[in-house]
């Protein structure tokens, strides 16, 4: 996908701060430090659009990135950061939960899992809840460049089994370092957006 424009338009903690342009939204969920910011930079062909950090849990807001003035990539705070204060963790959980449950512009949830490791308990809990929302859902195994090509299929299979994914749920591999998987993920996103547009036209 050719990226003409990409920018962060707002960092929000509640519905009153969400954009009202009506663009469909692609939400990225995953553990802290799984590589959400790096994936956004890779998808948008920008080096520092989304700020990356070696400190887990640094993203504490819902960040909306407008792409080509047609859609938003939505960076959700990472889960699983044990050092966060309990009260703050509950606060994050509430506004993330409310966004995912109530946002009518949400078109796709991209659930990032570190390809190198089997899913952890909070990955499994997140997958069960996210799939229960009945919103299109795709799993992306990040940091694929750290795994030899001959082993990637086995790692994806382990992720599918660990998350108890249904056969129709896509599971892709991605490397923000090499760009592997970028075109495939964009194709999937475009397919979802096409379906959204057709459904909107049919309801007019």
Secondary structure, DSSP 8 states (H G I E B T S, - for coil): ---S-EEEEEEESSGGGS--S--EEEEEEEBTTSSHHHHHHHHTT-SSSS---SSTT---SEEEEEETTTEEEEE---B--TTS-HHHHHHHHHHHHHHHHH-TTEEEEEEEEETTS---HHHHHHHHHHHTTTS-EEEEEE-GGGS-HHHHHHHHHHHHHHHT--TTS-EEE--TTT-TTHHHHHHHHHHHHHHHHHHHHHT-
